[in-house]
Amino acid sequence: MCPEKCRLFGDDVEKPSIAFNHYRIYGTLLLLVIGACVLIGIRFVTKIAPLSLFAVLISMLAIYAGVIKSSFSPPDLP
């Protein structure tokens, strides 16, 4: 499960109580790493959100402009 240097709770890793303590440490470290990734992702999203909102608003305005233009002069479709 782990090299000799990282055995924190004893040498007998086959005992359930010692293995459980190792799993708790590994789980805590994994939780911290995943939390850091989420935090970085949230910061990235909040910085990019205004640009994305602007792009969506421009797209919506272009759609409405096309609908209004087509209502006054419909296209000639074959």
DSSP file (Angstrom, degrees, kcal/mol; ACC not computed):
  #  RESIDUE AA STRUCTURE BP1 BP2  ACC     N-H-->O    O-->H-N    N-H-->O    O-->H-N    TCO  KAPPA ALPHA  PHI   PSI    X-CA   Y-CA   Z-CA
    1    1 A M              0   0    0      0, 0.0     0, 0.0     0, 0.0     0, 0.0   0.000 360.0 360.0 360.0 -40.3    0.0    0.0    0.0
    2    2 A C        -     0   0    0      2,-0.0    11,-0.1     5,-0.0     5,-0.1  -0.996 360.0-101.9-148.6 146.4    2.8    2.4    0.9
    3    3 A P    >   -     0   0    0      0, 0.0     3,-1.0     0, 0.0     4,-0.2  -0.149  46.5 -97.8 -62.7 169.1    6.6    2.4    0.9
    4    4 A E  G >  S+     0   0    0      1,-0.2     3,-0.9     2,-0.2    -2,-0.0   0.803 118.2  60.0 -60.7 -31.3    8.4    1.9    4.1
    5    5 A K  G 3  S+     0   0    0      1,-0.2    -1,-0.2     3,-0.0    -3,-0.0   0.746 102.2  50.2 -74.4 -23.2    9.0    5.7    4.7
    6    6 A C  G <  S+     0   0    0     -3,-1.0     2,-1.0     2,-0.0    -1,-0.2   0.210  72.2 118.5-104.8  18.3    5.3    6.7    4.7
    7    7 A R    <   +     0   0    0     -3,-0.9     3,-0.2     1,-0.2     4,-0.0  -0.740  33.6 170.9 -83.5 105.9    4.0    4.3    7.2
    8    8 A L        +     0   0    0     -2,-1.0    -1,-0.2     1,-0.2     3,-0.1   0.756  67.4  41.6 -89.8 -27.0    2.7    6.6   10.0
    9    9 A F  S    S-     0   0    0      1,-0.4    -1,-0.2     9,-0.1     2,-0.2   0.126 120.2 -58.6-115.7  19.9    0.8    4.3   12.3
   10   10 A G        -     0   0    0     -3,-0.2    -1,-0.4     1,-0.1    -2,-0.0  -0.483  49.3 -88.5 124.2 165.3    3.0    1.2   12.5
   11   11 A D  S    S+     0   0    0     -2,-0.2     2,-1.7     1,-0.1     3,-0.1   0.789 100.3  82.2 -82.3 -28.5    4.5   -1.5   10.3
   12   12 A D    >   +     0   0    0      1,-0.2     3,-1.1    -3,-0.1     6,-0.2  -0.574  48.8 167.0 -83.8  86.5    1.7   -4.0   10.4
   13   13 A V  T 3   +     0   0    0     -2,-1.7    -1,-0.2     1,-0.2     6,-0.2   0.628  65.3  75.3 -75.6 -13.1   -0.5   -2.6    7.6
   14   14 A E  T 3  S+     0   0    0     -3,-0.1    -1,-0.2     4,-0.1    -2,-0.1   0.701  72.7  96.3 -73.4 -18.6   -2.6   -5.7    7.5
   15   15 A K  S <> S-     0   0    0     -3,-1.1     4,-2.5     1,-0.1     5,-0.2  -0.549  78.0-135.0 -71.9 134.8   -4.4   -4.8   10.7
   16   16 A P  H  > S+     0   0    0      0, 0.0     4,-2.5     0, 0.0     5,-0.2   0.860 101.4  53.5 -60.6 -36.6   -7.7   -3.1    9.9
   17   17 A S  H  > S+     0   0    0      2,-0.2     4,-1.7     1,-0.2     5,-0.1   0.901 112.2  43.7 -68.3 -38.8   -7.2   -0.3   12.5
   18   18 A I  H  > S+     0   0    0     -6,-0.2     4,-1.9     2,-0.2    -1,-0.2   0.910 115.0  49.0 -71.2 -42.2   -3.8    0.7   11.1
   19   19 A A  H  X S+     0   0    0     -4,-2.5     4,-2.6     1,-0.2    -2,-0.2   0.897 108.8  54.4 -63.0 -39.3   -5.0    0.4    7.5
   20   20 A F  H  X S+     0   0    0     -4,-2.5     4,-2.1    -5,-0.2    -1,-0.2   0.901 106.7  50.7 -61.9 -41.1   -8.1    2.5    8.4
   21   21 A N  H  X S+     0   0    0     -4,-1.7     4,-1.8     2,-0.2    -1,-0.2   0.889 110.3  49.8 -64.4 -38.4   -5.8    5.3    9.8
   22   22 A H  H  X S+     0   0    0     -4,-1.9     4,-2.7     1,-0.2     5,-0.2   0.924 109.6  51.1 -63.8 -43.5   -3.8    5.3    6.6
   23   23 A Y  H  X S+     0   0    0     -4,-2.6     4,-2.8     1,-0.2    -2,-0.2   0.871 107.1  54.2 -62.1 -36.4   -7.0    5.5    4.6
   24   24 A R  H  X S+     0   0    0     -4,-2.1     4,-2.2     2,-0.2    -1,-0.2   0.914 110.5  45.5 -64.0 -42.1   -8.1    8.5    6.7
   25   25 A I  H  X S+     0   0    0     -4,-1.8     4,-2.4     2,-0.2    -2,-0.2   0.938 114.8  47.3 -66.3 -46.6   -4.8   10.3    6.0
   26   26 A Y  H  X S+     0   0    0     -4,-2.7     4,-2.5     1,-0.2    -2,-0.2   0.907 112.7  50.0 -61.5 -41.6   -4.9    9.5    2.3
   27   27 A G  H  X S+     0   0    0     -4,-2.8     4,-2.5    -5,-0.2    -1,-0.2   0.891 109.9  50.4 -63.7 -40.6   -8.6   10.6    2.1
   28   28 A T  H  X S+     0   0    0     -4,-2.2     4,-2.1     2,-0.2    -2,-0.2   0.920 111.7  47.4 -64.6 -43.5   -7.9   13.9    3.8
   29   29 A L  H  X S+     0   0    0     -4,-2.4     4,-2.2     2,-0.2    -2,-0.2   0.915 112.7  48.9 -63.9 -42.7   -5.0   14.7    1.4
   30   30 A L  H  X S+     0   0    0     -4,-2.5     4,-2.5     1,-0.2     5,-0.2   0.900 109.9  52.5 -63.4 -40.3   -7.1   13.8   -1.6
   31   31 A L  H  X S+     0   0    0     -4,-2.5     4,-2.4     1,-0.2    -1,-0.2   0.891 109.3  49.5 -62.1 -40.8  -10.0   16.0   -0.2
   32   32 A L  H  X S+     0   0    0     -4,-2.1     4,-2.1     2,-0.2    -1,-0.2   0.895 111.4  48.7 -66.1 -40.6   -7.6   18.9    0.2
   33   33 A V  H  X S+     0   0    0     -4,-2.2     4,-2.0     2,-0.2    -2,-0.2   0.927 113.4  46.2 -65.6 -44.6   -6.3   18.5   -3.4
   34   34 A I  H  X S+     0   0    0     -4,-2.5     4,-2.2     1,-0.2    -2,-0.2   0.892 111.3  53.0 -65.7 -39.3   -9.8   18.3   -4.9
   35   35 A G  H  X S+     0   0    0     -4,-2.4     4,-2.4     1,-0.2    -1,-0.2   0.891 107.8  50.9 -62.1 -39.7  -10.8   21.3   -2.8
   36   36 A A  H  X S+     0   0    0     -4,-2.1     4,-2.3     2,-0.2    -1,-0.2   0.896 109.1  51.2 -64.6 -39.8   -7.9   23.3   -4.2
   37   37 A C  H  X S+     0   0    0     -4,-2.0     4,-2.2     2,-0.2    -2,-0.2   0.907 111.0  47.9 -63.2 -41.3   -8.9   22.4   -7.7
   38   38 A V  H  X S+     0   0    0     -4,-2.2     4,-2.6     2,-0.2    -2,-0.2   0.915 110.7  51.4 -65.2 -42.9  -12.5   23.5   -7.1
   39   39 A L  H  X S+     0   0    0     -4,-2.4     4,-2.1     1,-0.2    -2,-0.2   0.907 111.2  47.3 -61.5 -42.6  -11.3   26.8   -5.6
   40   40 A I  H  X S+     0   0    0     -4,-2.3     4,-2.2     1,-0.2    -1,-0.2   0.901 112.2  51.0 -64.4 -40.8   -9.1   27.5   -8.6
   41   41 A G  H  X S+     0   0    0     -4,-2.2     4,-2.5     2,-0.2    -2,-0.2   0.897 108.7  50.6 -63.9 -40.8  -11.9   26.6  -10.9
   42   42 A I  H  X S+     0   0    0     -4,-2.6     4,-2.4     2,-0.2    -1,-0.2   0.914 110.8  49.0 -64.7 -42.5  -14.3   28.9   -9.1
   43   43 A R  H  X S+     0   0    0     -4,-2.1     4,-1.3     1,-0.2    -1,-0.2   0.902 112.0  49.3 -63.0 -40.2  -11.9   31.8   -9.3
   44   44 A F  H  X S+     0   0    0     -4,-2.2     4,-1.6     1,-0.2    -2,-0.2   0.920 111.2  49.1 -64.5 -43.9  -11.3   31.1  -13.0
   45   45 A V  H  X S+     0   0    0     -4,-2.5     4,-1.8     1,-0.2    -2,-0.2   0.898 108.5  52.7 -65.2 -40.9  -15.1   31.0  -13.7
   46   46 A T  H  < S+     0   0    0     -4,-2.4    -1,-0.2     1,-0.2    -2,-0.2   0.804 110.5  48.6 -68.2 -26.3  -15.7   34.3  -11.9
   47   47 A K  H  < S+     0   0    0     -4,-1.3     4,-0.3    -3,-0.2    -1,-0.2   0.823 117.5  40.0 -78.3 -31.1  -13.1   36.0  -13.9
   48   48 A I  H  X S+     0   0    0     -4,-1.6     4,-2.1     1,-0.2     3,-0.3   0.626  93.5  87.3 -91.8 -15.6  -14.4   34.7  -17.3
   49   49 A A  H  X S+     0   0    0     -4,-1.8     4,-2.6     1,-0.2     5,-0.2   0.876  84.9  51.6 -58.0 -44.7  -18.1   35.1  -16.4
   50   50 A P  H  > S+     0   0    0      0, 0.0     4,-2.2     0, 0.0    -1,-0.2   0.901 110.8  49.3 -61.9 -37.9  -18.5   38.8  -17.6
   51   51 A L  H  > S+     0   0    0     -4,-0.3     4,-2.0    -3,-0.3    -2,-0.2   0.914 112.6  47.3 -64.8 -42.5  -17.0   37.9  -21.0
   52   52 A S  H  X S+     0   0    0     -4,-2.1     4,-2.2     2,-0.2    -1,-0.2   0.898 110.8  52.0 -65.6 -40.3  -19.2   34.9  -21.4
   53   53 A L  H  X S+     0   0    0     -4,-2.6     4,-2.5     1,-0.2    -2,-0.2   0.909 108.6  51.2 -62.6 -41.9  -22.3   37.0  -20.4
   54   54 A F  H  X S+     0   0    0     -4,-2.2     4,-2.4     1,-0.2    -1,-0.2   0.912 109.6  50.0 -61.1 -43.2  -21.4   39.6  -23.0
   55   55 A A  H  X S+     0   0    0     -4,-2.0     4,-2.0     1,-0.2    -1,-0.2   0.894 111.4  48.5 -63.7 -40.1  -21.1   37.0  -25.7
   56   56 A V  H  X S+     0   0    0     -4,-2.2     4,-2.5     2,-0.2    -2,-0.2   0.914 111.3  49.7 -66.5 -43.2  -24.5   35.5  -24.8
   57   57 A L  H  X S+     0   0    0     -4,-2.5     4,-2.4     1,-0.2    -2,-0.2   0.907 110.6  49.6 -64.0 -41.6  -26.1   38.9  -24.8
   58   58 A I  H  X S+     0   0    0     -4,-2.4     4,-2.1     2,-0.2    -1,-0.2   0.897 111.0  50.7 -62.7 -40.1  -24.6   39.8  -28.2
   59   59 A S  H  X S+     0   0    0     -4,-2.0     4,-2.1     2,-0.2    -2,-0.2   0.916 110.7  48.3 -63.7 -43.5  -25.9   36.5  -29.6
   60   60 A M  H  X S+     0   0    0     -4,-2.5     4,-2.4     1,-0.2    -2,-0.2   0.909 111.2  50.1 -64.4 -41.7  -29.4   37.1  -28.3
   61   61 A L  H  X S+     0   0    0     -4,-2.4     4,-2.4     1,-0.2    -1,-0.2   0.885 109.5  51.9 -64.1 -37.6  -29.5   40.6  -29.8
   62   62 A A  H  X S+     0   0    0     -4,-2.1     4,-2.1     2,-0.2    -1,-0.2   0.887 109.5  49.6 -65.6 -38.6  -28.3   39.2  -33.1
   63   63 A I  H  X S+     0   0    0     -4,-2.1     4,-2.2     2,-0.2    -2,-0.2   0.943 112.7  46.3 -65.0 -47.0  -31.1   36.6  -33.1
   64   64 A Y  H  X S+     0   0    0     -4,-2.4     4,-2.5     1,-0.2    -2,-0.2   0.885 111.0  52.7 -63.9 -38.3  -33.7   39.2  -32.3
   65   65 A A  H  X S+     0   0    0     -4,-2.4     4,-2.4     1,-0.2    -1,-0.2   0.900 109.7  49.3 -63.5 -39.8  -32.3   41.5  -35.0
   66   66 A G  H  X S+     0   0    0     -4,-2.1     4,-2.3     2,-0.2    -2,-0.2   0.879 110.7  49.8 -65.7 -38.3  -32.6   38.7  -37.5
   67   67 A V  H  X S+     0   0    0     -4,-2.2     4,-1.6     2,-0.2    -2,-0.2   0.921 112.8  46.5 -66.1 -44.0  -36.2   38.0  -36.5
   68   68 A I  H  X S+     0   0    0     -4,-2.5     4,-1.2     2,-0.2    -2,-0.2   0.918 113.6  48.2 -65.7 -42.9  -37.2   41.6  -36.8
   69   69 A K  H  X S+     0   0    0     -4,-2.4     4,-2.3     1,-0.2     3,-0.3   0.905 111.6  50.2 -63.2 -41.5  -35.5   42.0  -40.2
   70   70 A S  H  < S+     0   0    0     -4,-2.3    -1,-0.2     1,-0.2    -2,-0.2   0.791 104.6  58.4 -69.5 -26.7  -37.1   38.8  -41.5
   71   71 A S  H  < S+     0   0    0     -4,-1.6    -1,-0.2     1,-0.2    -2,-0.2   0.837 112.6  39.2 -72.6 -29.7  -40.5   40.0  -40.4
   72   72 A F  H  < S+     0   0    0     -4,-1.2    -2,-0.2    -3,-0.3    -1,-0.2   0.854 134.7  17.4 -86.5 -37.8  -40.3   43.1  -42.5
   73   73 A S  S  < S-     0   0    0     -4,-2.3    -1,-0.3    -5,-0.2    -2,-0.1  -0.761  81.1-153.3-136.5  90.8  -38.5   41.6  -45.6
   74   74 A P        -     0   0    0      0, 0.0     2,-0.1     0, 0.0    -3,-0.1  -0.266  26.5-106.6 -62.4 146.8  -38.8   37.8  -45.7
   75   75 A P        -     0   0    0      0, 0.0     2,-1.0     0, 0.0    -5,-0.0  -0.406  26.3-116.0 -73.8 152.0  -36.1   36.0  -47.5
   76   76 A D        -     0   0    0     -2,-0.1     0, 0.0     2,-0.0     0, 0.0  -0.779  37.6-172.8 -88.9 101.8  -36.7   34.4  -50.9
   77   77 A L              0   0    0     -2,-1.0     0, 0.0     1,-0.1     0, 0.0  -0.819 360.0 360.0 -97.5 134.7  -36.3   30.7  -50.3
   78   78 A P              0   0    0      0, 0.0    -1,-0.1     0, 0.0    -2,-0.0   0.487 360.0 360.0 -71.7 360.0  -36.4   28.4  -53.4
